[in-house]
Amino acid sequence: HIAPLRLEAKGGPTDLELKIDARDVPVMALKMSADDQTLGPWLAQVQGKVPVEGFANYHIDLTARGGSPHELASSLKGDVSLAFENAKIPKRYVEYLSVDVFGWAVGKLHTEERYANLDCVLADFDIRDGVMNSSLLAADGPRLAIEGNMTLDLGDETIDAVFLPKQKRKLFASVSPVRLSGDMRDPDVTAIP
């Protein structure tokens, strides 16, 4: 049991609490919270230098029980709240997400632009028995606003999500909603008329 653990980083501290009970069937619990964390240095800890800018606020409170990664994911409970402010993401990362209509909905960039700007991204998930349901999922940028809802079944490794994009250039002109469904690793992406 590690508590409290505070990491000081640019933008402010991250508070952590970690519990692992490895007797019998392993039980794990993680609590994390932070305000105004600079995104780039945190992402660089995972993947070297990452040219991502902006700030993150998050609150994570998770518990899981199981003898394998799949059992842990299937039993996951808790909640995750994320907020990103003034995020600047390299175009190539947006292109990785681009599949059919979804890539266009995220915001096709002019060829000369190297970054996608997101003024605000908000997400709130409630997790019960390995099923994550969004109660808030929204993103806003200079050209596009997106709202949606998402269900991720970590046990079955499936996704069911709908994104409702609105173009800002034409005073919130409608764009077809986009549905992602099926296997998380290769979901079907369709436009909803």
MITIKE-532047 format. One record per residue: residue number from 1; residue in one letter; x, y, z of N, C-alpha, C in turn. Coordinates in Angstrom, 2 decimals, decimal comma, padded with zeros to 5 digits, m for minus. Layout:
REM residues N
NUM  a  X  Y  Z  X  Y  Z  X  Y  Z
...
REM end
This chain:
REM residues 193
1  h  000,87  m001,16  000,00  000,00  000,00  000,00  000,91  001,22  000,00
2  i  000,81  002,03  m001,06  001,61  003,26  m001,16  000,65  004,42  m001,06
3  a  000,75  005,16  000,02  m000,12  006,34  000,20  000,44  007,19  001,33
4  p  000,57  008,46  001,17  000,37  009,16  m000,10  001,65  009,13  m000,92
5  l  001,49  009,32  m002,21  002,62  009,48  m003,12  002,32  010,72  m003,95
6  r  003,20  011,69  m003,91  002,99  012,93  m004,64  004,16  013,13  m005,60
7  l  003,82  013,30  m006,87  004,81  013,59  m007,89  004,69  015,06  m008,26
8  e  005,80  015,76  m008,16  005,80  017,17  m008,55  006,21  017,27  m010,01
9  a  005,38  017,93  m010,77  005,65  018,09  m012,19  005,28  019,49  m012,61
10  k  005,70  019,87  m013,81  005,37  021,18  m014,32  003,85  021,33  m014,36
11  g  003,35  022,36  m013,75  001,92  022,59  m013,70  001,32  022,25  m012,35
12  g  002,01  021,46  m011,55  001,48  021,12  m010,24  001,68  019,67  m009,89
13  p  001,25  019,27  m008,71  001,49  017,90  m008,25  000,44  016,91  m008,77
14  t  000,85  015,64  m008,81  m000,06  014,53  m009,04  m000,06  013,70  m007,77
15  d  m001,24  013,47  m007,22  m001,37  012,66  m006,01  m001,79  011,25  m006,39
16  l  m001,11  010,27  m005,79  m001,36  008,86  m006,11  m001,56  008,05  m004,84
17  e  m002,38  007,03  m004,97  m002,49  006,01  m003,94  m002,63  004,69  m004,66
18  l  m001,82  003,71  m004,28  m001,83  002,40  m004,93  m001,89  001,32  m003,87
19  k  m002,82  000,38  m004,04  m002,93  m000,77  m003,15  m002,91  m002,03  m003,99
20  i  m002,11  m002,99  m003,58  m002,08  m004,30  m004,23  m002,09  m005,35  m003,14
21  d  m003,08  m006,22  m003,19  m003,15  m007,36  m002,27  m002,99  m008,61  m003,12
22  a  m001,80  m009,21  m003,06  m001,49  m010,35  m003,92  m001,79  m011,69  m003,27
23  r  m002,38  m011,67  m002,07  m002,77  m012,93  m001,43  m004,00  m013,47  m002,14
24  d  m004,07  m014,78  m002,30  m005,21  m015,42  m002,94  m005,40  m014,81  m004,34
25  v  m006,59  m014,29  m004,67  m006,82  m013,64  m005,96  m006,39  m012,18  m005,83
26  p  m005,45  m011,72  m006,67  m004,95  m010,35  m006,55  m006,06  m009,29  m006,66
27  v  m005,95  m008,28  m005,79  m006,87  m007,13  m005,80  m005,99  m005,88  m005,91
28  m  m006,37  m005,00  m006,83  m005,60  m003,77  m007,03  m006,52  m002,57  m006,96
29  a  m006,01  m001,47  m006,42  m006,75  m000,21  m006,36  m005,80  000,92  m006,68
30  l  m006,27  001,87  m007,49  m005,46  003,02  m007,88  m006,31  004,28  m007,81
31  k  m005,76  005,30  m007,15  m006,37  006,63  m007,14  m005,32  007,62  m007,61
32  m  m005,70  008,47  m008,55  m004,81  009,50  m009,07  m005,61  010,77  m009,28
33  s  m005,00  011,90  m008,99  m005,64  013,16  m009,31  m004,58  014,23  m009,55
34  a  m004,90  015,13  m010,47  m003,99  016,22  m010,77  m004,75  017,33  m011,47
35  d  m004,23  018,55  m011,32  m004,79  019,71  m012,00  m003,68  020,41  m012,77
36  d  m004,01  020,83  m013,98  m003,12  021,64  m014,82  m001,76  021,00  m015,08
37  q  m001,76  019,70  m015,34  m000,51  019,03  m015,70  m000,18  019,34  m017,16
38  t  001,08  019,62  m017,44  001,52  019,84  m018,81  001,60  018,49  m019,50
39  l  000,93  018,35  m020,64  000,80  017,04  m021,29  002,11  016,47  m021,83
40  g  002,91  017,28  m022,51  004,11  016,79  m023,17  005,04  015,98  m022,30
41  p  005,49  016,51  m021,14  006,43  015,76  m020,31  005,85  014,45  m019,79
42  w  004,54  014,41  m019,48  003,94  013,16  m019,00  003,91  012,11  m020,09
43  l  003,50  012,49  m021,31  003,47  011,53  m022,41  004,87  011,08  m022,79
44  a  005,84  011,95  m022,62  007,23  011,59  m022,95  007,75  010,48  m022,05
45  q  007,18  010,34  m020,85  007,61  009,26  m019,95  007,26  007,89  m020,54
46  v  006,22  007,86  m021,37  005,76  006,60  m021,95  006,39  006,35  m023,31
47  q  006,58  007,42  m024,10  006,97  007,23  m025,49  008,04  008,23  m025,94
48  g  009,06  008,45  m025,16  010,10  009,38  m025,56  009,54  010,77  m025,77
49  k  010,15  011,56  m026,64  009,69  012,93  m026,86  008,40  012,91  m027,68
50  v  007,35  013,51  m027,13  006,07  013,60  m027,81  005,72  015,07  m027,95
51  p  005,58  015,56  m029,19  005,31  016,99  m029,38  003,83  017,32  m029,19
52  v  003,33  017,13  m027,98  001,95  017,44  m027,64  001,97  018,55  m026,60
53  e  001,14  019,55  m026,80  001,08  020,66  m025,85  m000,30  020,71  m025,23
54  g  m000,42  021,47  m024,15  m001,70  021,64  m023,49  m001,63  021,20  m022,04
55  f  m002,78  021,22  m021,38  m002,86  020,90  m019,97  m003,91  019,83  m019,72
56  a  m003,68  019,03  m018,69  m004,61  017,96  m018,34  m005,02  018,07  m016,88
57  n  m006,27  017,77  m016,64  m006,81  017,62  m015,29  m007,45  016,24  m015,26
58  y  m007,20  015,49  m014,21  m007,80  014,17  m014,18  m008,03  013,70  m012,75
59  h  m009,01  012,83  m012,64  m009,32  012,13  m011,39  m009,62  010,69  m011,78
60  i  m008,87  009,77  m011,21  m009,02  008,35  m011,52  m009,15  007,59  m010,22
61  d  m010,16  006,75  m010,12  m010,38  005,93  m008,93  m010,85  004,56  m009,42
62  l  m009,94  003,57  m009,40  m010,21  002,26  m009,98  m009,87  001,14  m009,02
63  t  m010,66  000,07  m009,08  m010,33  m001,17  m008,38  m010,56  m002,33  m009,34
64  a  m009,81  m003,40  m009,17  m009,95  m004,59  m010,00  m009,48  m005,80  m009,22
65  r  m009,99  m006,96  m009,63  m009,65  m008,22  m008,97  m009,52  m009,29  m010,04
66  g  m008,43  m010,06  m009,99  m008,28  m011,14  m010,95  m006,87  m011,67  m011,01
67  g  m006,76  m012,86  m011,58  m005,46  m013,54  m011,68  m004,78  m013,36  m013,02
68  s  m005,43  m012,63  m013,95  m004,84  m012,39  m015,27  m005,24  m010,97  m015,71
69  p  m004,52  m010,43  m016,70  m004,92  m009,10  m017,19  m006,38  m009,07  m017,66
70  h  m006,85  m010,13  m018,30  m008,23  m010,17  m018,77  m009,21  m010,17  m017,60
71  e  m008,92  m010,94  m016,55  m009,79  m010,95  m015,37  m009,79  m009,59  m014,68
72  l  m008,63  m008,95  m014,60  m008,56  m007,62  m014,01  m009,41  m006,63  m014,80
73  a  m009,26  m006,64  m016,14  m010,03  m005,72  m016,98  m011,53  m006,00  m016,87
74  s  m011,91  m007,26  m016,81  m013,33  m007,64  m016,74  m013,98  m007,27  m015,42
75  s  m013,19  m007,12  m014,37  m013,74  m006,81  m013,05  m013,57  m005,34  m012,67
76  l  m013,01  m004,54  m013,56  m012,68  m003,15  m013,25  m013,92  m002,37  m012,81
77  k  m013,74  m001,57  m011,73  m014,81  m000,72  m011,20  m014,21  000,63  m010,85
78  g  m015,05  001,67  m010,92  m014,60  002,99  m010,50  m015,05  004,07  m011,44
79  d  m014,29  005,16  m011,46  m014,63  006,26  m012,35  m013,37  006,97  m012,82
80  v  m013,47  007,55  m014,00  m012,37  008,28  m014,62  m012,95  009,59  m015,15
81  s  m012,35  010,71  m014,74  m012,74  012,02  m015,25  m011,50  012,68  m015,82
82  l  m011,60  013,14  m017,07  m010,47  013,74  m017,77  m010,88  015,07  m018,37
83  a  m009,99  016,02  m018,34  m010,20  017,30  m019,02  m008,87  017,74  m019,61
84  f  m008,88  018,07  m020,87  m007,69  018,59  m021,55  m008,00  020,00  m022,03
85  e  m007,07  020,92  m021,80  m007,26  022,31  m022,18  m006,16  022,73  m023,14
86  n  m006,54  023,45  m024,16  m005,59  024,02  m025,12  m004,60  022,99  m025,64
87  a  m005,12  021,83  m026,01  m004,26  020,75  m026,51  m003,88  021,03  m027,96
88  k  m002,64  020,78  m028,26  m002,11  020,94  m029,60  m001,46  019,61  m029,96
89  i  m002,05  018,92  m030,94  m001,65  017,55  m031,26  m001,13  017,50  m032,68
90  p  000,04  016,88  m032,90  000,57  016,78  m034,27  m000,44  016,12  m035,21
91  k  m000,50  016,61  m036,43  m001,44  016,13  m037,44  m001,31  014,62  m037,64
92  r  m000,10  014,10  m037,58  000,07  012,67  m037,84  m000,65  011,82  m036,79
93  y  m000,77  012,31  m035,53  m001,50  011,56  m034,52  m002,99  011,56  m034,82
94  v  m003,50  012,66  m035,35  m004,91  012,70  m035,76  m005,12  011,75  m036,92
95  e  m004,15  011,70  m037,84  m004,28  010,79  m038,99  m004,30  009,34  m038,55
96  y  m003,62  009,00  m037,45  m003,67  007,63  m036,95  m005,10  007,25  m036,58
97  l  m005,87  008,24  m036,12  m007,25  007,98  m035,73  m008,19  008,00  m036,92
98  s  m007,71  008,48  m038,06  m008,60  008,69  m039,20  m008,98  007,39  m039,85
99  v  m010,24  007,09  m039,79  m010,79  005,92  m040,46  m012,08  006,39  m041,11
100  d  m012,14  006,36  m042,43  m013,37  006,70  m043,13  m013,90  008,05  m042,65
101  v  m015,16  008,11  m042,30  m015,83  009,34  m041,90  m015,28  009,87  m040,58
102  f  m014,83  008,97  m039,68  m014,37  009,41  m038,36  m013,21  010,38  m038,49
103  g  m012,28  010,10  m039,39  m011,15  011,00  m039,58  m011,60  012,38  m040,00
104  w  m012,61  012,44  m040,85  m013,12  013,74  m041,27  m013,80  014,45  m040,11
105  a  m014,53  013,70  m039,30  m015,25  014,30  m038,18  m014,28  014,89  m037,15
106  v  m013,15  014,23  m036,94  m012,16  014,75  m036,00  m011,63  016,09  m036,50
107  g  m011,71  016,31  m037,79  m011,34  017,62  m038,31  m010,23  017,52  m039,32
108  k  m010,59  017,42  m040,59  m009,58  017,39  m041,63  m008,81  018,70  m041,59
109  l  m007,52  018,57  m041,60  m006,67  019,76  m041,55  m006,24  020,14  m042,96
110  h  m006,01  021,42  m043,16  m005,43  021,85  m044,43  m004,04  021,24  m044,51
111  t  m003,59  020,96  m045,70  m002,32  020,28  m045,87  m001,15  021,03  m045,25
112  e  m001,24  022,36  m045,17  m000,11  023,11  m044,60  m000,10  023,10  m043,08
113  e  m001,19  022,68  m042,44  m001,24  022,67  m040,99  m000,56  021,42  m040,44
114  r  000,26  021,61  m039,42  000,97  020,50  m038,82  000,34  020,03  m037,52
115  y  m000,55  020,86  m036,94  m001,14  020,54  m035,66  m002,66  020,66  m035,69
116  a  m003,32  019,83  m034,90  m004,75  019,96  m034,65  m004,90  020,61  m033,28
117  n  m005,71  021,65  m033,20  m005,91  022,35  m031,93  m007,25  021,97  m031,33
118  l  m007,24  021,66  m030,06  m008,46  021,36  m029,32  m008,49  022,30  m028,11
119  d  m009,49  023,16  m028,07  m009,58  024,10  m026,96  m009,93  023,38  m025,66
120  c  m010,77  022,36  m025,76  m011,23  021,67  m024,56  m011,71  020,27  m024,93
121  v  m011,32  019,28  m024,13  m011,83  017,92  m024,26  m012,25  017,48  m022,86
122  l  m013,48  017,01  m022,73  m014,01  016,56  m021,44  m014,53  015,14  m021,58
123  a  m014,18  014,29  m020,62  m014,67  012,92  m020,62  m014,88  012,47  m019,18
124  d  m015,97  011,79  m018,96  m016,28  011,24  m017,64  m016,84  009,85  m017,85
125  f  m016,21  008,85  m017,22  m016,62  007,46  m017,39  m016,95  006,83  m016,04
126  d  m018,03  006,07  m016,03  m018,40  005,25  m014,89  m018,10  003,81  m015,30
127  i  m017,42  003,07  m014,44  m016,98  001,71  m014,81  m017,53  000,72  m013,80
128  r  m018,23  m000,29  m014,30  m018,78  m001,35  m013,46  m018,56  m002,68  m014,14
129  d  m017,93  m003,60  m013,43  m017,68  m004,96  m013,94  m017,06  m004,95  m015,34
130  g  m016,09  m004,08  m015,54  m015,36  m004,05  m016,80  m016,06  m003,34  m017,94
131  v  m017,19  m002,71  m017,67  m017,92  m001,98  m018,72  m017,84  m000,49  m018,40
132  m  m017,23  000,27  m019,32  m017,07  001,72  m019,15  m018,17  002,42  m019,94
133  n  m018,96  003,25  m019,24  m020,00  004,06  m019,89  m019,67  005,52  m019,69
134  s  m019,72  006,28  m020,78  m019,46  007,71  m020,67  m020,72  008,43  m020,20
135  s  m020,54  009,35  m019,26  m021,64  010,24  m018,88  m021,38  011,62  m019,47
136  l  m020,16  011,87  m019,92  m019,79  013,11  m020,59  m018,67  012,80  m021,57
137  l  m018,85  013,24  m022,81  m017,82  013,05  m023,83  m018,00  014,19  m024,83
138  a  m017,08  015,16  m024,79  m017,21  016,34  m025,65  m015,83  016,91  m025,96
139  a  m015,69  017,46  m027,16  m014,46  018,12  m027,58  m014,84  019,36  m028,36
140  d  m014,02  020,41  m028,22  m014,29  021,65  m028,92  m012,98  022,19  m029,46
141  g  m013,00  022,58  m030,72  m011,83  023,17  m031,35  m012,24  024,35  m032,20
142  p  m011,29  024,97  m032,87  m011,60  026,16  m033,67  m012,59  025,91  m034,80
143  r  m012,58  024,70  m035,39  m013,43  024,42  m036,54  m014,57  023,46  m036,26
144  l  m014,49  022,74  m035,15  m015,40  021,62  m034,96  m015,70  021,41  m033,48
145  a  m016,92  021,04  m033,18  m017,30  020,60  m031,84  m017,85  019,19  m031,98
146  i  m017,52  018,31  m031,04  m017,99  016,93  m031,09  m018,54  016,57  m029,72
147  e  m019,72  015,98  m029,71  m020,29  015,39  m028,51  m020,50  013,92  m028,81
148  g  m020,63  013,12  m027,78  m020,88  011,72  m028,04  m021,13  010,93  m026,79
149  n  m021,31  009,64  m027,00  m021,38  008,71  m025,88  m020,66  007,44  m026,30
150  m  m020,15  006,73  m025,30  m019,33  005,56  m025,58  m019,51  004,52  m024,50
151  t  m019,55  003,28  m024,93  m019,52  002,14  m024,02  m018,38  001,24  m024,47
152  l  m017,45  000,96  m023,56  m016,36  000,03  m023,81  m016,54  m001,17  m022,90
153  d  m016,61  m002,35  m023,46  m016,68  m003,58  m022,67  m015,28  m004,18  m022,67
154  l  m014,57  m004,00  m021,56  m013,17  m004,44  m021,49  m013,04  m005,96  m021,46
155  g  m014,08  m006,65  m020,96  m014,05  m008,11  m020,95  m014,20  m008,68  m022,34
156  d  m015,18  m008,17  m023,09  m015,41  m008,64  m024,46  m014,55  m007,90  m025,47
157  e  m013,89  m006,82  m025,04  m013,04  m005,99  m025,89  m013,82  m005,42  m027,06
158  t  m015,01  m004,85  m026,75  m015,86  m004,26  m027,77  m016,13  m002,79  m027,46
159  i  m016,52  m002,06  m028,49  m016,85  m000,65  m028,37  m018,20  m000,40  m029,04
160  d  m018,96  000,50  m028,45  m020,18  001,01  m029,07  m020,18  002,52  m028,77
161  a  m019,95  003,32  m029,79  m019,83  004,76  m029,59  m020,51  005,51  m030,72
162  v  m021,06  006,67  m030,37  m021,65  007,56  m031,36  m021,06  008,95  m031,13
163  f  m020,58  009,58  m032,20  m020,04  010,93  m032,13  m020,90  011,85  m033,00
164  l  m021,25  013,00  m032,44  m022,09  013,97  m033,13  m021,28  015,23  m033,41
165  p  m020,68  015,34  m034,60  m019,86  016,51  m034,91  m020,71  017,67  m035,41
166  k  m020,23  018,88  m035,13  m020,85  020,12  m035,62  m019,75  021,00  m036,20
167  q  m019,92  021,39  m037,46  m018,95  022,30  m038,08  m019,19  023,71  m037,57
168  k  m018,12  024,41  m037,27  m018,25  025,79  m036,81  m018,16  026,79  m037,95
169  r  m017,51  026,44  m039,02  m017,32  027,38  m040,11  m018,64  027,81  m040,72
170  k  m019,64  026,95  m040,68  m020,94  027,27  m041,26  m021,96  027,45  m040,15
171  l  m021,55  028,11  m039,07  m022,43  028,36  m037,94  m023,14  027,09  m037,47
172  f  m022,34  026,13  m037,09  m022,81  024,85  m036,57  m023,68  024,10  m037,56
173  a  m023,21  024,00  m038,78  m023,89  023,18  m039,77  m023,82  021,72  m039,34
174  s  m024,84  020,98  m039,68  m024,89  019,58  m039,26  m023,96  018,72  m040,11
175  v  m023,42  017,73  m039,47  m022,58  016,73  m040,11  m023,16  015,39  m039,65
176  s  m023,09  014,38  m040,50  m023,64  013,08  m040,11  m022,95  012,55  m038,87
177  p  m023,73  012,04  m037,92  m023,13  011,37  m036,77  m022,32  010,15  m037,23
178  v  m021,37  009,76  m036,40  m020,50  008,63  m036,72  m020,64  007,58  m035,63
179  r  m020,78  006,32  m036,03  m020,89  005,22  m035,06  m019,67  004,32  m035,20
180  l  m019,07  003,97  m034,05  m018,01  002,96  m033,98  m018,59  001,79  m033,21
181  s  m018,45  000,59  m033,76  m018,99  m000,57  m033,07  m018,17  m001,81  m033,41
182  g  m018,23  m002,77  m032,49  m017,53  m004,03  m032,71  m016,24  m004,13  m031,92
183  d  m015,31  m004,89  m032,46  m014,02  m005,14  m031,82  m013,25  m003,84  m031,64
184  m  m012,74  m003,59  m030,43  m012,00  m002,35  m030,15  m010,78  m002,19  m031,05
185  r  m010,15  m003,30  m031,43  m008,93  m003,21  m032,23  m009,23  m002,88  m033,69
186  d  m010,43  m003,18  m034,17  m010,78  m002,93  m035,55  m012,28  m002,67  m035,65
187  p  m012,74  m001,53  m035,12  m014,19  m001,29  m035,10  m014,73  m000,95  m036,48
188  d  m016,02  m001,23  m036,65  m016,72  m000,78  m037,85  m017,02  000,70  m037,65
189  v  m016,78  001,51  m038,68  m017,03  002,94  m038,62  m018,03  003,28  m039,69
190  t  m019,17  003,83  m039,29  m020,21  004,15  m040,25  m020,80  005,52  m039,97
191  a  m021,26  006,17  m041,03  m022,00  007,41  m040,89  m023,45  007,07  m040,66
192  i  m024,10  007,78  m039,73  m025,51  007,56  m039,45  m026,29  008,62  m040,20
193  p  m027,21  008,23  m041,10  m027,97  009,24  m041,87  m028,77  010,14  m040,95
REM end
